[in-house]
Amino acid sequence: MRNDHPKPKHLAKKLWHIRDYLRVNKTKMSRLLQLNRATRITEYENGKHIPPNEVVLRYARAGKVHMEDIVDDEVSVEDFRKLLGTVAYKQPAK
């Protein structure tokens, strides 16, 4: 089955900005996102692959932004940069 959903135009740049905001390298980011390979970070940030929703959610939590702001092309890259670190997520109850 083929996925015909349009690829968000600014997704790769926004993912890079999250990593830049966190000031971490690709290896550290892959650990934060619970990925097995740091090369995935390169693929996502270069737009070669679209990350699964679970990974986008982890990016959102790491950057303290809403997941919607990452995938919504109506949110410009510049506006997105201003949003980084502005959402206070509550930790799940244990």
Biopython code that builds the backbone (N, CA, C, O; Angstrom):
import numpy as np
from Bio.PDB.StructureBuilder import StructureBuilder

atoms = [
    (1, "MET", "N", (0.833, -1.174, 0.000)),
    (1, "MET", "CA", (0.000, 0.000, 0.000)),
    (1, "MET", "C", (0.884, 1.245, 0.000)),
    (1, "MET", "O", (1.819, 1.348, 0.793)),
    (2, "ARG", "N", (0.596, 2.151, -0.855)),
    (2, "ARG", "CA", (1.411, 3.347, -1.022)),
    (2, "ARG", "C", (0.876, 4.492, -0.165)),
    (2, "ARG", "O", (-0.336, 4.667, -0.036)),
    (3, "ASN", "N", (1.781, 5.263, 0.415)),
    (3, "ASN", "CA", (1.404, 6.405, 1.230)),
    (3, "ASN", "C", (1.416, 7.653, 0.349)),
    (3, "ASN", "O", (2.476, 8.104, -0.085)),
    (4, "ASP", "N", (0.224, 8.209, 0.088)),
    (4, "ASP", "CA", (0.120, 9.377, -0.781)),
    (4, "ASP", "C", (-0.015, 10.685, -0.016)),
    (4, "ASP", "O", (-0.367, 11.710, -0.600)),
    (5, "HIS", "N", (0.258, 10.662, 1.267)),
    (5, "HIS", "CA", (0.170, 11.885, 2.051)),
    (5, "HIS", "C", (1.309, 12.820, 1.656)),
    (5, "HIS", "O", (2.442, 12.377, 1.470)),
    (6, "PRO", "N", (1.011, 14.113, 1.529)),
    (6, "PRO", "CA", (2.091, 15.046, 1.180)),
    (6, "PRO", "C", (3.106, 15.143, 2.315)),
    (6, "PRO", "O", (2.762, 15.101, 3.496)),
    (7, "LYS", "N", (4.334, 15.271, 1.925)),
    (7, "LYS", "CA", (5.432, 15.406, 2.890)),
    (7, "LYS", "C", (5.499, 16.858, 3.350)),
    (7, "LYS", "O", (5.538, 17.768, 2.522)),
    (8, "PRO", "N", (5.512, 17.086, 4.679)),
    (8, "PRO", "CA", (5.643, 18.471, 5.147)),
    (8, "PRO", "C", (6.937, 19.091, 4.614)),
    (8, "PRO", "O", (8.009, 18.497, 4.726)),
    (9, "LYS", "N", (6.827, 20.278, 4.041)),
    (9, "LYS", "CA", (7.969, 20.927, 3.398)),
    (9, "LYS", "C", (9.050, 21.368, 4.378)),
    (9, "LYS", "O", (10.233, 21.364, 4.039)),
    (10, "HIS", "N", (8.651, 21.749, 5.588)),
    (10, "HIS", "CA", (9.610, 22.299, 6.555)),
    (10, "HIS", "C", (10.011, 21.318, 7.647)),
    (10, "HIS", "O", (10.742, 21.678, 8.570)),
    (11, "LEU", "N", (9.538, 20.085, 7.546)),
    (11, "LEU", "CA", (9.777, 19.102, 8.594)),
    (11, "LEU", "C", (11.264, 18.914, 8.892)),
    (11, "LEU", "O", (11.671, 18.990, 10.051)),
    (12, "ALA", "N", (12.063, 18.674, 7.884)),
    (12, "ALA", "CA", (13.488, 18.405, 8.088)),
    (12, "ALA", "C", (14.187, 19.574, 8.788)),
    (12, "ALA", "O", (14.982, 19.365, 9.704)),
    (13, "LYS", "N", (13.891, 20.797, 8.358)),
    (13, "LYS", "CA", (14.518, 21.973, 8.974)),
    (13, "LYS", "C", (14.096, 22.125, 10.429)),
    (13, "LYS", "O", (14.906, 22.474, 11.288)),
    (14, "LYS", "N", (12.825, 21.860, 10.696)),
    (14, "LYS", "CA", (12.330, 21.979, 12.065)),
    (14, "LYS", "C", (12.986, 20.935, 12.976)),
    (14, "LYS", "O", (13.322, 21.228, 14.124)),
    (15, "LEU", "N", (13.163, 19.730, 12.461)),
    (15, "LEU", "CA", (13.831, 18.697, 13.259)),
    (15, "LEU", "C", (15.269, 19.111, 13.557)),
    (15, "LEU", "O", (15.751, 18.935, 14.676)),
    (16, "TRP", "N", (15.953, 19.662, 12.555)),
    (16, "TRP", "CA", (17.313, 20.143, 12.786)),
    (16, "TRP", "C", (17.330, 21.245, 13.849)),
    (16, "TRP", "O", (18.207, 21.262, 14.713)),
    (17, "HIS", "N", (16.374, 22.151, 13.787)),
    (17, "HIS", "CA", (16.319, 23.250, 14.754)),
    (17, "HIS", "C", (16.097, 22.734, 16.175)),
    (17, "HIS", "O", (16.609, 23.315, 17.132)),
    (18, "ILE", "N", (15.352, 21.669, 16.315)),
    (18, "ILE", "CA", (15.181, 21.093, 17.656)),
    (18, "ILE", "C", (16.522, 20.601, 18.177)),
    (18, "ILE", "O", (16.887, 20.869, 19.321)),
    (19, "ARG", "N", (17.243, 19.890, 17.347)),
    (19, "ARG", "CA", (18.552, 19.383, 17.781)),
    (19, "ARG", "C", (19.515, 20.530, 18.072)),
    (19, "ARG", "O", (20.280, 20.476, 19.034)),
    (20, "ASP", "N", (19.474, 21.559, 17.243)),
    (20, "ASP", "CA", (20.314, 22.736, 17.462)),
    (20, "ASP", "C", (19.932, 23.427, 18.771)),
    (20, "ASP", "O", (20.808, 23.836, 19.533)),
    (21, "TYR", "N", (18.648, 23.555, 19.032)),
    (21, "TYR", "CA", (18.156, 24.163, 20.275)),
    (21, "TYR", "C", (18.678, 23.381, 21.492)),
    (21, "TYR", "O", (19.061, 23.968, 22.504)),
    (22, "LEU", "N", (18.686, 22.062, 21.372)),
    (22, "LEU", "CA", (19.158, 21.216, 22.475)),
    (22, "LEU", "C", (20.682, 21.188, 22.584)),
    (22, "LEU", "O", (21.232, 20.766, 23.602)),
    (23, "ARG", "N", (21.357, 21.640, 21.529)),
    (23, "ARG", "CA", (22.821, 21.638, 21.453)),
    (23, "ARG", "C", (23.409, 20.243, 21.689)),
    (23, "ARG", "O", (24.294, 20.047, 22.522)),
    (24, "VAL", "N", (22.881, 19.283, 20.923)),
    (24, "VAL", "CA", (23.382, 17.921, 21.011)),
    (24, "VAL", "C", (23.798, 17.440, 19.628)),
    (24, "VAL", "O", (23.290, 17.915, 18.612)),
    (25, "ASN", "N", (24.720, 16.501, 19.603)),
    (25, "ASN", "CA", (25.130, 15.924, 18.325)),
    (25, "ASN", "C", (24.139, 14.828, 17.920)),
    (25, "ASN", "O", (23.214, 14.510, 18.667)),
    (26, "LYS", "N", (24.337, 14.269, 16.755)),
    (26, "LYS", "CA", (23.406, 13.274, 16.226)),
    (26, "LYS", "C", (23.369, 12.007, 17.073)),
    (26, "LYS", "O", (22.313, 11.392, 17.221)),
    (27, "THR", "N", (24.493, 11.619, 17.620)),
    (27, "THR", "CA", (24.540, 10.422, 18.458)),
    (27, "THR", "C", (23.701, 10.621, 19.714)),
    (27, "THR", "O", (22.910, 9.752, 20.081)),
    (28, "LYS", "N", (23.872, 11.753, 20.365)),
    (28, "LYS", "CA", (23.101, 12.057, 21.576)),
    (28, "LYS", "C", (21.613, 12.166, 21.241)),
    (28, "LYS", "O", (20.765, 11.683, 21.991)),
    (29, "MET", "N", (21.302, 12.803, 20.114)),
    (29, "MET", "CA", (19.902, 12.947, 19.715)),
    (29, "MET", "C", (19.275, 11.591, 19.456)),
    (29, "MET", "O", (18.122, 11.367, 19.822)),
    (30, "SER", "N", (20.003, 10.693, 18.839)),
    (30, "SER", "CA", (19.443, 9.360, 18.574)),
    (30, "SER", "C", (19.139, 8.641, 19.889)),
    (30, "SER", "O", (18.165, 7.893, 19.975)),
    (31, "ARG", "N", (19.961, 8.860, 20.901)),
    (31, "ARG", "CA", (19.675, 8.272, 22.222)),
    (31, "ARG", "C", (18.432, 8.907, 22.837)),
    (31, "ARG", "O", (17.581, 8.210, 23.391)),
    (32, "LEU", "N", (18.330, 10.240, 22.737)),
    (32, "LEU", "CA", (17.159, 10.935, 23.280)),
    (32, "LEU", "C", (15.859, 10.460, 22.624)),
    (32, "LEU", "O", (14.813, 10.389, 23.270)),
    (33, "LEU", "N", (15.942, 10.139, 21.343)),
    (33, "LEU", "CA", (14.770, 9.700, 20.589)),
    (33, "LEU", "C", (14.576, 8.194, 20.624)),
    (33, "LEU", "O", (13.637, 7.666, 20.027)),
    (34, "GLN", "N", (15.463, 7.507, 21.323)),
    (34, "GLN", "CA", (15.407, 6.046, 21.462)),
    (34, "GLN", "C", (15.530, 5.343, 20.107)),
    (34, "GLN", "O", (14.807, 4.389, 19.817)),
    (35, "LEU", "N", (16.462, 5.837, 19.286)),
    (35, "LEU", "CA", (16.733, 5.238, 17.981)),
    (35, "LEU", "C", (17.996, 4.402, 18.061)),
    (35, "LEU", "O", (18.892, 4.699, 18.851)),
    (36, "ASN", "N", (18.073, 3.363, 17.250)),
    (36, "ASN", "CA", (19.237, 2.480, 17.256)),
    (36, "ASN", "C", (20.440, 3.056, 16.519)),
    (36, "ASN", "O", (21.585, 2.720, 16.822)),
    (37, "ARG", "N", (20.166, 3.935, 15.540)),
    (37, "ARG", "CA", (21.265, 4.451, 14.711)),
    (37, "ARG", "C", (21.213, 5.967, 14.595)),
    (37, "ARG", "O", (20.151, 6.548, 14.375)),
    (38, "ALA", "N", (22.357, 6.593, 14.743)),
    (38, "ALA", "CA", (22.455, 8.042, 14.578)),
    (38, "ALA", "C", (22.249, 8.448, 13.116)),
    (38, "ALA", "O", (21.910, 9.598, 12.835)),
    (39, "THR", "N", (22.449, 7.521, 12.198)),
    (39, "THR", "CA", (22.254, 7.850, 10.779)),
    (39, "THR", "C", (20.803, 8.203, 10.488)),
    (39, "THR", "O", (20.522, 8.913, 9.523)),
    (40, "ARG", "N", (19.884, 7.718, 11.304)),
    (40, "ARG", "CA", (18.470, 8.074, 11.133)),
    (40, "ARG", "C", (18.278, 9.583, 11.301)),
    (40, "ARG", "O", (17.480, 10.194, 10.589)),
    (41, "ILE", "N", (19.000, 10.173, 12.231)),
    (41, "ILE", "CA", (18.888, 11.613, 12.460)),
    (41, "ILE", "C", (19.261, 12.356, 11.185)),
    (41, "ILE", "O", (18.568, 13.293, 10.787)),
    (42, "THR", "N", (20.342, 11.948, 10.548)),
    (42, "THR", "CA", (20.773, 12.558, 9.285)),
    (42, "THR", "C", (19.684, 12.409, 8.228)),
    (42, "THR", "O", (19.376, 13.363, 7.514)),
    (43, "GLU", "N", (19.107, 11.228, 8.128)),
    (43, "GLU", "CA", (18.065, 10.980, 7.124)),
    (43, "GLU", "C", (16.838, 11.855, 7.375)),
    (43, "GLU", "O", (16.243, 12.370, 6.428)),
    (44, "TYR", "N", (16.458, 12.027, 8.630)),
    (44, "TYR", "CA", (15.305, 12.875, 8.957)),
    (44, "TYR", "C", (15.614, 14.348, 8.702)),
    (44, "TYR", "O", (14.791, 15.068, 8.137)),
    (45, "GLU", "N", (16.788, 14.790, 9.114)),
    (45, "GLU", "CA", (17.140, 16.203, 8.986)),
    (45, "GLU", "C", (17.465, 16.604, 7.553)),
    (45, "GLU", "O", (17.419, 17.789, 7.220)),
    (46, "ASN", "N", (17.789, 15.651, 6.712)),
    (46, "ASN", "CA", (18.040, 15.931, 5.295)),
    (46, "ASN", "C", (16.781, 15.742, 4.447)),
    (46, "ASN", "O", (16.788, 16.014, 3.246)),
    (47, "GLY", "N", (15.706, 15.275, 5.076)),
    (47, "GLY", "CA", (14.464, 15.045, 4.359)),
    (47, "GLY", "C", (14.445, 13.785, 3.533)),
    (47, "GLY", "O", (13.546, 13.592, 2.716)),
    (48, "LYS", "N", (15.427, 12.920, 3.733)),
    (48, "LYS", "CA", (15.483, 11.661, 2.986)),
    (48, "LYS", "C", (14.373, 10.713, 3.441)),
    (48, "LYS", "O", (13.799, 9.988, 2.627)),
    (49, "HIS", "N", (14.074, 10.719, 4.732)),
    (49, "HIS", "CA", (13.012, 9.888, 5.293)),
    (49, "HIS", "C", (12.151, 10.726, 6.225)),
    (49, "HIS", "O", (12.634, 11.656, 6.871)),
    (50, "ILE", "N", (10.883, 10.387, 6.286)),
    (50, "ILE", "CA", (9.974, 11.019, 7.238)),
    (50, "ILE", "C", (9.913, 10.124, 8.470)),
    (50, "ILE", "O", (9.640, 8.929, 8.357)),
    (51, "PRO", "N", (10.164, 10.695, 9.642)),
    (51, "PRO", "CA", (10.131, 9.866, 10.845)),
    (51, "PRO", "C", (8.712, 9.425, 11.176)),
    (51, "PRO", "O", (7.749, 10.120, 10.852)),
    (52, "PRO", "N", (8.583, 8.261, 11.826)),
    (52, "PRO", "CA", (7.251, 7.835, 12.265)),
    (52, "PRO", "C", (6.706, 8.802, 13.318)),
    (52, "PRO", "O", (7.462, 9.542, 13.947)),
    (53, "ASN", "N", (5.412, 8.785, 13.495)),
    (53, "ASN", "CA", (4.763, 9.693, 14.444)),
    (53, "ASN", "C", (5.360, 9.611, 15.838)),
    (53, "ASN", "O", (5.490, 10.635, 16.508)),
    (54, "GLU", "N", (5.723, 8.428, 16.287)),
    (54, "GLU", "CA", (6.294, 8.267, 17.622)),
    (54, "GLU", "C", (7.596, 9.053, 17.762)),
    (54, "GLU", "O", (7.871, 9.632, 18.813)),
    (55, "VAL", "N", (8.384, 9.067, 16.705)),
    (55, "VAL", "CA", (9.660, 9.795, 16.728)),
    (55, "VAL", "C", (9.409, 11.295, 16.679)),
    (55, "VAL", "O", (10.096, 12.056, 17.359)),
    (56, "VAL", "N", (8.436, 11.731, 15.885)),
    (56, "VAL", "CA", (8.104, 13.154, 15.837)),
    (56, "VAL", "C", (7.615, 13.603, 17.216)),
    (56, "VAL", "O", (7.940, 14.703, 17.662)),
    (57, "LEU", "N", (6.850, 12.770, 17.879)),
    (57, "LEU", "CA", (6.383, 13.092, 19.223)),
    (57, "LEU", "C", (7.557, 13.230, 20.192)),
    (57, "LEU", "O", (7.556, 14.125, 21.037)),
    (58, "ARG", "N", (8.542, 12.367, 20.080)),
    (58, "ARG", "CA", (9.728, 12.467, 20.946)),
    (58, "ARG", "C", (10.520, 13.739, 20.639)),
    (58, "ARG", "O", (11.021, 14.397, 21.551)),
    (59, "TYR", "N", (10.631, 14.081, 19.353)),
    (59, "TYR", "CA", (11.268, 15.356, 18.982)),
    (59, "TYR", "C", (10.505, 16.510, 19.642)),
    (59, "TYR", "O", (11.111, 17.407, 20.229)),
    (60, "ALA", "N", (9.179, 16.478, 19.542)),
    (60, "ALA", "CA", (8.355, 17.553, 20.101)),
    (60, "ALA", "C", (8.575, 17.689, 21.603)),
    (60, "ALA", "O", (8.735, 18.798, 22.113)),
    (61, "ARG", "N", (8.582, 16.591, 22.293)),
    (61, "ARG", "CA", (8.797, 16.636, 23.738)),
    (61, "ARG", "C", (10.192, 17.137, 24.076)),
    (61, "ARG", "O", (10.368, 17.903, 25.023)),
    (62, "ALA", "N", (11.176, 16.710, 23.310)),
    (62, "ALA", "CA", (12.552, 17.159, 23.565)),
    (62, "ALA", "C", (12.692, 18.664, 23.339)),
    (62, "ALA", "O", (13.378, 19.349, 24.099)),
    (63, "GLY", "N", (12.041, 19.175, 22.295)),
    (63, "GLY", "CA", (12.132, 20.598, 21.971)),
    (63, "GLY", "C", (11.097, 21.444, 22.681)),
    (63, "GLY", "O", (11.072, 22.665, 22.531)),
    (64, "LYS", "N", (10.236, 20.788, 23.461)),
    (64, "LYS", "CA", (9.167, 21.489, 24.194)),
    (64, "LYS", "C", (8.308, 22.323, 23.244)),
    (64, "LYS", "O", (8.071, 23.512, 23.457)),
    (65, "VAL", "N", (7.855, 21.649, 22.189)),
    (65, "VAL", "CA", (6.933, 22.244, 21.232)),
    (65, "VAL", "C", (5.805, 21.240, 20.996)),
    (65, "VAL", "O", (5.914, 20.068, 21.358)),
    (66, "HIS", "N", (4.739, 21.710, 20.394)),
    (66, "HIS", "CA", (3.651, 20.810, 20.043)),
    (66, "HIS", "C", (4.003, 20.069, 18.757)),
    (66, "HIS", "O", (4.590, 20.643, 17.840)),
    (67, "MET", "N", (3.645, 18.810, 18.701)),
    (67, "MET", "CA", (3.900, 17.991, 17.524)),
    (67, "MET", "C", (3.293, 18.636, 16.277)),
    (67, "MET", "O", (3.891, 18.598, 15.202)),
    (68, "GLU", "N", (2.129, 19.215, 16.421)),
    (68, "GLU", "CA", (1.459, 19.861, 15.298)),
    (68, "GLU", "C", (2.320, 20.972, 14.693)),
    (68, "GLU", "O", (2.339, 21.150, 13.475)),
    (69, "ASP", "N", (3.028, 21.712, 15.536)),
    (69, "ASP", "CA", (3.873, 22.797, 15.034)),
    (69, "ASP", "C", (5.025, 22.277, 14.188)),
    (69, "ASP", "O", (5.521, 22.986, 13.313)),
    (70, "ILE", "N", (5.452, 21.051, 14.439)),
    (70, "ILE", "CA", (6.535, 20.456, 13.653)),
    (70, "ILE", "C", (6.046, 20.095, 12.261)),
    (70, "ILE", "O", (6.735, 20.362, 11.277)),
    (71, "VAL", "N", (4.879, 19.497, 12.163)),
    (71, "VAL", "CA", (4.406, 18.981, 10.876)),
    (71, "VAL", "C", (3.562, 19.966, 10.077)),
    (71, "VAL", "O", (3.322, 19.749, 8.890)),
    (72, "ASP", "N", (3.109, 21.045, 10.711)),
    (72, "ASP", "CA", (2.252, 22.013, 10.039)),
    (72, "ASP", "C", (3.094, 23.019, 9.256)),
    (72, "ASP", "O", (3.841, 23.804, 9.841)),
    (73, "ASP", "N", (2.968, 22.987, 7.940)),
    (73, "ASP", "CA", (3.733, 23.904, 7.096)),
    (73, "ASP", "C", (3.247, 25.347, 7.201)),
    (73, "ASP", "O", (3.919, 26.258, 6.717)),
    (74, "GLU", "N", (2.100, 25.565, 7.821)),
    (74, "GLU", "CA", (1.635, 26.937, 8.033)),
    (74, "GLU", "C", (2.435, 27.620, 9.141)),
    (74, "GLU", "O", (2.411, 28.844, 9.267)),
    (75, "VAL", "N", (3.134, 26.829, 9.932)),
    (75, "VAL", "CA", (4.052, 27.376, 10.935)),
    (75, "VAL", "C", (5.409, 27.487, 10.254)),
    (75, "VAL", "O", (6.044, 26.474, 9.961)),
    (76, "SER", "N", (5.850, 28.701, 10.004)),
    (76, "SER", "CA", (7.116, 28.901, 9.302)),
    (76, "SER", "C", (8.284, 28.426, 10.163)),
    (76, "SER", "O", (8.154, 28.274, 11.378)),
    (77, "VAL", "N", (9.404, 28.198, 9.529)),
    (77, "VAL", "CA", (10.605, 27.773, 10.243)),
    (77, "VAL", "C", (11.024, 28.854, 11.238)),
    (77, "VAL", "O", (11.435, 28.536, 12.354)),
    (78, "GLU", "N", (10.925, 30.111, 10.852)),
    (78, "GLU", "CA", (11.295, 31.204, 11.757)),
    (78, "GLU", "C", (10.359, 31.248, 12.972)),
    (78, "GLU", "O", (10.816, 31.391, 14.106)),
    (79, "ASP", "N", (9.067, 31.126, 12.732)),
    (79, "ASP", "CA", (8.118, 31.110, 13.852)),
    (79, "ASP", "C", (8.345, 29.882, 14.738)),
    (79, "ASP", "O", (8.218, 29.950, 15.961)),
    (80, "PHE", "N", (8.680, 28.774, 14.107)),
    (80, "PHE", "CA", (8.943, 27.555, 14.859)),
    (80, "PHE", "C", (10.138, 27.737, 15.795)),
    (80, "PHE", "O", (10.105, 27.302, 16.946)),
    (81, "ARG", "N", (11.181, 28.374, 15.297)),
    (81, "ARG", "CA", (12.365, 28.623, 16.136)),
    (81, "ARG", "C", (11.987, 29.419, 17.382)),
    (81, "ARG", "O", (12.526, 29.175, 18.462)),
    (82, "LYS", "N", (11.069, 30.364, 17.238)),
    (82, "LYS", "CA", (10.621, 31.165, 18.384)),
    (82, "LYS", "C", (9.825, 30.330, 19.377)),
    (82, "LYS", "O", (9.803, 30.634, 20.569)),
    (83, "LEU", "N", (9.175, 29.285, 18.892)),
    (83, "LEU", "CA", (8.364, 28.423, 19.754)),
    (83, "LEU", "C", (9.198, 27.446, 20.586)),
    (83, "LEU", "O", (8.745, 26.972, 21.628)),
    (84, "LEU", "N", (10.402, 27.151, 20.133)),
    (84, "LEU", "CA", (11.210, 26.136, 20.822)),
    (84, "LEU", "C", (11.356, 26.450, 22.303)),
    (84, "LEU", "O", (11.712, 27.563, 22.690)),
    (85, "GLY", "N", (11.075, 25.453, 23.112)),
    (85, "GLY", "CA", (11.239, 25.580, 24.553)),
    (85, "GLY", "C", (10.101, 26.277, 25.265)),
    (85, "GLY", "O", (10.227, 26.613, 26.443)),
    (86, "THR", "N", (8.983, 26.504, 24.575)),
    (86, "THR", "CA", (7.908, 27.279, 25.194)),
    (86, "THR", "C", (6.792, 26.433, 25.815)),
    (86, "THR", "O", (5.991, 26.958, 26.588)),
    (87, "VAL", "N", (6.721, 25.166, 25.503)),
    (87, "VAL", "CA", (5.646, 24.324, 26.039)),
    (87, "VAL", "C", (6.147, 23.583, 27.271)),
    (87, "VAL", "O", (7.202, 22.949, 27.243)),
    (88, "ALA", "N", (5.394, 23.666, 28.329)),
    (88, "ALA", "CA", (5.748, 22.949, 29.570)),
    (88, "ALA", "C", (4.922, 21.668, 29.623)),
    (88, "ALA", "O", (3.720, 21.707, 29.886)),
    (89, "TYR", "N", (5.566, 20.546, 29.375)),
    (89, "TYR", "CA", (4.877, 19.256, 29.424)),
    (89, "TYR", "C", (4.847, 18.750, 30.856)),
    (89, "TYR", "O", (5.824, 18.873, 31.594)),
    (90, "LYS", "N", (3.726, 18.186, 31.232)),
    (90, "LYS", "CA", (3.627, 17.553, 32.537)),
    (90, "LYS", "C", (4.170, 16.140, 32.433)),
    (90, "LYS", "O", (3.898, 15.429, 31.465)),
    (91, "GLN", "N", (4.935, 15.741, 33.428)),
    (91, "GLN", "CA", (5.460, 14.374, 33.466)),
    (91, "GLN", "C", (4.313, 13.427, 33.793)),
    (91, "GLN", "O", (3.477, 13.747, 34.639)),
    (92, "PRO", "N", (4.256, 12.268, 33.142)),
    (92, "PRO", "CA", (3.192, 11.320, 33.436)),
    (92, "PRO", "C", (3.308, 10.828, 34.894)),
    (92, "PRO", "O", (4.407, 10.671, 35.426)),
    (93, "ALA", "N", (2.152, 10.593, 35.514)),
    (93, "ALA", "CA", (2.138, 10.073, 36.885)),
    (93, "ALA", "C", (2.693, 8.664, 36.899)),
    (93, "ALA", "O", (2.438, 7.872, 35.992)),
    (94, "LYS", "N", (3.454, 8.358, 37.938)),
    (94, "LYS", "CA", (4.053, 7.016, 38.052)),
    (94, "LYS", "C", (3.265, 6.156, 38.985)),
    (94, "LYS", "O", (3.619, 4.998, 39.204)),
]
sb = StructureBuilder()
sb.init_structure("model")
sb.init_model(0)
sb.init_chain("A")
sb.init_seg("    ")
for serial, (resi, resn, name, xyz) in enumerate(atoms, 1):
    if name == "N":
        sb.init_residue(resn, " ", resi, " ")
    sb.init_atom(name, np.array(xyz, "f"), 0.0, 1.0, " ", f" {name:<3s}", serial, name[0])
structure = sb.get_structure()
